[in-house]
Amino acid sequence: MLYRYKKSFEKIAMGLLSFMPKERELKKLQQTMHIYEENPEWQLFLWKKEDDFVGLLGVEVADDHYTIHHVSVNPSHRGDGIGHQMIDKIQDMMQHREMRATDETEAFLNKCPVKKGGL
């Protein structure tokens, strides 16, 4: 299940975000978290499986589209379809908006079925 980020999830979110190649350095990680906390257009979600948060999805939302900036899954849960489930859920949530990717997320998103609006 996808949960909207709250400050109480900060350490978990930072841990999951650190699996992204460009987010490994602490300073960069803190800057990224600051963007999600301060800008309402930037929304961070965590995926919970049973009792643990195992995935993270970061999107920038505009009126007619949204951009997936971050997709991260705990390495011990990779291959379980969690990334695809998160993308499926965010597509449901964003309804009429077009989904877009960044250079960093494009390869993964191209493997996901697109419901509404293309990449």
N, C-alpha and C positions, 0 to 999 in steps of 0.2 A: 504494500500500500504506500502511496506517495503522500508525504507530509510536508507542509510548508515549513521552511526554516524558521527557527526561533533562536534567540540568543543562548538559551540553555543547551542547544545542540552544537554550539560553536566548536568545541574540541573534536567532536565526532565528524562534523562537516570538514574541518581543516584536515583531519586524518584522511578522509576519503578524497578530498580535493588534491592532496599531496601525491596521489597515484597518477595524476595527469602530468605528462612530461615537463610542461612549462611551469608547473606549480610546485616544484620540489624544494626550491629555496624558501626559507622562512619569510624573508622580507617580501618576496613576490606573493607568497601565500597570504600574508597579512594584508597586502594591498588589494588583492582580489576579494578577500572577505569584506574589507571596508566598502568596496564598490557594491556588493550585494546588500550590505546593511544600510547604506546611505541613500541608494538610488531606488525608488519604487518601481522603476521599469525593469530593474534587474532582480530576478526572483530565483531563489535557491530552494530546491526540494530534496528531501531525503527519502529513500526507499527502505521500508521496514519489512523484514522477513522474520516471522515469528517474533522473538524478543529483541532482535538486533537490527540496527541500521546498517545496511550492506551496500547501498548505492546512493549516488548523488547526481542531480541534474540541475544545471544552471542555465537559465534562459533570460534573454533581454526581450521584453514585450513592447511592441508598437501597435498602433491602431489596426493595421491590416496584415501584420506578420509578426513572427517571433523568431529569434535566432538562438539556436542551441550553442552555448559557449563551452559548457562543461558536461561531460558524461563520464562517470567514474563508478566502478564496481570493485568492491573488496576482492583482491586476487583469489581468495579461497572460495569465492562464490561465482567466479567467472565461468562461463559456459552453461550457466543455469537459466539463461534467458532473461535475466534481470534488466539488462540494458534495453532490450527490446520491449519489455513490459513497461519500463519507465517512459519510453518514447510513445508507446501506444496510449498510455494514460495522459501524457501531456497533450497529445493530439486531441483527445476527447475534451480536455479542459480548455484548450485554445480554440476549439470549434471552427469558426469561419476564417481564422487567420492562416496565412501561408507559413509553412515551416521552412526555415533557412538554416544553413550550417556555416561554421567557420572553417578555415583551412584545417584546423586541429580536429574538428568533429565530423567533417564531410565523409571520410572513408567509412566510419561506423554508420552514419545515418543513411548512406547509400545501401546498406544491407538491411535496413528496416523498411517494412511495408509503410507506404504513405497513405493516409486516409483521405485527408482534404488538403488541398494546396500542395504544391511540390517543392522540391529542393531547387 
